[in-house]
Each structure stands twice: as C-alpha cells, then as structure tokens.
C-alpha cells in the first residue's frame, strides 16, 4: 500500500470538507432563515436575533401531523410496492436474460428522461375517471411507477453480482423459484436491496410535482404543506424556511441514521 504524503492528505481533506460545506450550506441557510423574523429574512445577514415565531405560526396554521402521516404512508407504500414489482423483474433479467433484456432495461431508464408535465394531463384524466384524485392510493401508484425504472436497474446490478453456482446448487436441492429468491438471493443481496429501498423512499418523500397536481387536502404530503405557505400576497421566506425545515427533518434524520447501510449497499460487490 502506497503511503500518501502529508500535503496530499491535507489537500484531500480540505477538498472533502469544502465539498461537504457546499452541499450542506443550503440546508444551513434554510435553518438560519427559519429562525429569523420576516423583515430579517429578506436581508441575507448572519447577524440576527433568533426566534421560533415562524415555527409557531407554521405549526398553528396547518395540521403538520396529518401531512407527515400522508408522507410516511405514501412514501413507504410506494417503496414497498416498487420493490415487490422490481425484485421479480430484476431476477428474471439477471438470471434468465434474453436478447432483448438490455434494450428493455435501457427503455425503462429512458422513461425517466420524459418530463413529468408531458404526461400530467392523461394521468390526471385517468385518475379523475378512477376516483384516485387526492387519495393516498393514487399517489402510491404514481410514486411506484416513478421510481420503478431506477429500482429495477439497481436490483438488476446487485443480482448480477451473485454467482449463478449458488442458485444452481439451490435448484439441485429442490428449491423452487420462490424459495430460491426468498431464501438465497435476497439474503445474499440484502445490503443492495436495503439501499435501493432507502433511495426509493427518499425520492418519494421529496417528490413535489405529482403531490401538488394530484392532491388538494385529504392525501396531501409534506411537499404540499410547504407549498401552502406561498400566497398571492408574496413569499414569506421565514415561514417557508420553517415549513421546509420541519418537512425535511424526518427524512434527514432517517438518512443520517441509515447512512452506513446506504453506503454499504451502494458499494455492494465493488471489491472482489
């Protein structure tokens, strides 16, 4: 193992801290703005008198817990359904590929390049006909379809790392397809499956476009809760920052607690 020189190690450390600060700065600024009064929030200054007034007004104006419950149910439901659909699809593509498997994967990924607004009208009309507007089930379906290409791609990559000999040994012992997936494949790729689920959960939690266009009140998640603090009278930066802080805080804490599992899963199979 080659030992790096001290200046190089210091340079890498400084570069890492600088990149971390750039990524963290928007969250820090949002937090600081939420602690200001509205007149102070307009002026970008680091000198101010901290106050929790905006948080009090935000939590008093809207039922935060109902929005948070909708976010939890919809995000978890969309993630579970996406995994339930993606695991069999990725298994077949990884262990029983055809000549069209690669093109199918590329086609699935290409759907992520389509602007969401391009399919808003047909989806809105379908949901209105089926009675799925402003319902949790409707958003769960949308979030599932939104994340499914990424989930399938990630699981396909993780499943390809599993030696075929292990599954063949299970078949020789009489394991059927369901047992093969449940008792052999999933335990071997658990870090990858967990990181895929975590990523899908984060993407669902942060999704705003569909929640703002397909819900109004009953199934509105925290992204709609944030949007409710912009009005024709103008933008109230302190209240918007406070609403954004309480909305992203749960997923930030969850991501921080599960970061080791997420990194472990994303690097699954990287070292042979």
N, C-alpha and C positions, 0 to 999 in steps of 0.2 A: 504494500500500500504506500503510495507516494504521499509524503507529508507536505502540506501546503505551507508556504512562507507566511510569516506574521502579517505583512502588509496585504497579502491576498486574502487572508482570512478576515481581516478587519474590513477590507473593501467589500467582500461578500456580505458581511454582517450589516454594514451601513446600507448597502443596496437593498437588502431584505427589509430592514426597518423602514427605509424610505418608501418602498413599495407598499408595506403594510399600512403606513400612515396615510398614503394617498387613497388606499381603498377604504380605510376606516374614517377618514375625515368627513365625508358626507353624513355619516351617522352621528359623529360627534357634533357637527354643526346643527343637525336637526335637534339633538338633545339640548344643546345650548339655547337654541331659538325657542324651544318649548318652555324654557324657564324664564323667558323674558315677558314683559308686558307687550301689548300690541304696538304702541309707539316705539318701544325699544327694538322690536323685532324687525321693523322696517329698515333700521340702520345697522349695517354689518359691523358691529363693535364687540370686542371681547370684555369690555367693562360695562357691567350692568348689575342691577340688584335682583338676585334670583327670587322667583315667586312661583308658587304652584297654582296660581289663579286659573291659568289656561286648562290645566288638568281637571280642576274642579268644574269648570264650565263645560268641558268636553264630556265628562262622565255624567254630569247632571242633565245635559241636553239630550243624550241618546242612551239607549239601553245597551251598553257595551257588552254585557254578558251574553245577550241574545245573538249579537253579531259574532262574538267569539265562538259561541256554540255552533253556529252555522258554519264558520270557517273550519272548525275541527271536524265536524261530521262530513262536510263536503270534501275536504282535503283527504281525510283518512279513507272515506268511501271511494273516492276516485283512485287513490293509490292502490287499495286492495283489489278493486275491480281491474285496474290496469295490469297488476301482477298476475291475477287469475287468468287473464286472457293472454298475456305475453309469455308466461312460462311454457305452456304447451306449444305456442308458435315458435319460440326460440329453440325449444328442444327438437322439434321436427326439423327446423332449418339447420341446426348444428350437427345432428346425428343421422338425419335422413335427407340430405340435400339432393336437389335436382339441378338440372342445367339452368333453371330459372330462379334459383334461390338468391343468387347475388343480385340479379336485376330486381327481384321483388323487394329485397332489403333497400336497395337504392331508391326504388319508387316510394317506399314507405317514408324514407328520410326526406325525399323531395317534397312531400306534402307539408313539411314544416316551413318550406320557403314560401308557401302561399299566404298572402296577407289575410289575417282573420276577417277584416272588414269585407273581403271579397265573397265570403260565404255567410255573412251575417243575415242578409235578407232571407235566403232559403231556409236557414236553420231557424230563424225567428218564426217564419210561417209554419214550418213543421211543428215546432214546439207549441205554437198557438193552437194548431189543429188537435194536437195530442193532449192539450191541457198541462203542459210541462213548464209554462212560463211561471217565474217566481216560485219554483219548487226546488227543494234540495236534490231530488232525484234527477231533475233536468240538468242541474249544474254538475252532478256526479258523472252523468253520461258525457257531457261536454269535456270535463277535465280528463276523463279517461281517454277519450278519443284524441285530445290534445297531446297527452303525454305518451300515448301508446307507441308511436314510432321510436322515440328515444328509449323507452323501456325495453322494447324488443331488441333494439340494437345492442344495448348494454348487456342484456342477459345472453344474447347470442355470442357476444365476445367472451363472456365469462364461461359459458358452457363449452366453447371450443377449446378451452384450456384443460378440460377434464380428459384424461386418456380414455380412449374407446375401450381399452382392455378391461377397465374396471366395470363398465356397464356390460360388456360381453360376459364377464365372469358372473355377474348377477343373473343374466339370462340363462347361463348354463345351470345355475342353481334353481331355476324355475321362476325367477322374478318376472312378473308381467310389466307392461309399460307403466302402469300407475305406481306399482311398488318400486320400479326402477327409478322413476323420477323422485318419488317421495322419500325413499329410504337411502338412495345412493347419490343421485345428482344434487338435490337441494342441500343435504348436509355438507357435501364437498364444496359447494359454491355459496355457502351461506353468507360469507362476507360480501360477495358481489351482489347477491340478491338484496341484502340489507342496505347497501349503499345505493342501489337502484331505487329501492323503496323510499329512502330518505330524500334522494334527489327529486323524485316524483312528488313527494309530499311538499317540499319547499316550492317547487314550481306551481303546484296547485294553490298553496297558501298565498303566493304573491300574484296570482293571476287577477287582473283587473278588468280587462276588456269585456269578457263574457259576463262577469258578475254585474257589471254596470248596465249591460244591454239586455240581459235576460231575467233580471230580478228587479224588484222595486222595494219590498219591505219584508215579506214573510221569510224569504230564503236568503236575504242579503248578507254576505260575509263582511269581514273587516275592511276589505278594499272599498266596498260601498260606504262603509262607515266613515272612512277618510274623505271620500268624495262629497259626503253630505256637508262638509264644513267649507265648501266653496259656494258662493252665492252671487246673485246679480249685483249685490252691493260691493263686491270686491273679494279679494283673498285676505283672510285673516291668518297671517303667517304663524303667529304664536299658537293659535288653536289648531291649525293644520299640522304643525310640527308635533304638538302634544298628541293629536289623534294618530298621527303616523307612528309616534314612539310607542304608544300603548298597543298599536296594531302589530308592529313588527317585533315587539319584545318577546312574545311567547316563542316564535319560530327562531329568534336569535338565541335564546336560552337553550332551546331544544337542539339547535345545530351545534352550539358550543359543547353541550353535554355528550353529543354523539359524534364529535369530530374525529375521534380515534377510530371508530367503526367506519366512518365515511372514508377516511384516508386509507384504511386497511382494505376496504372493498375496492376502491378505485385503483389501487396498486396490486390487486389480486392477480397473481400469475406473472407479475413483472420480472421477478427474479427466479430463474430456473436453477 
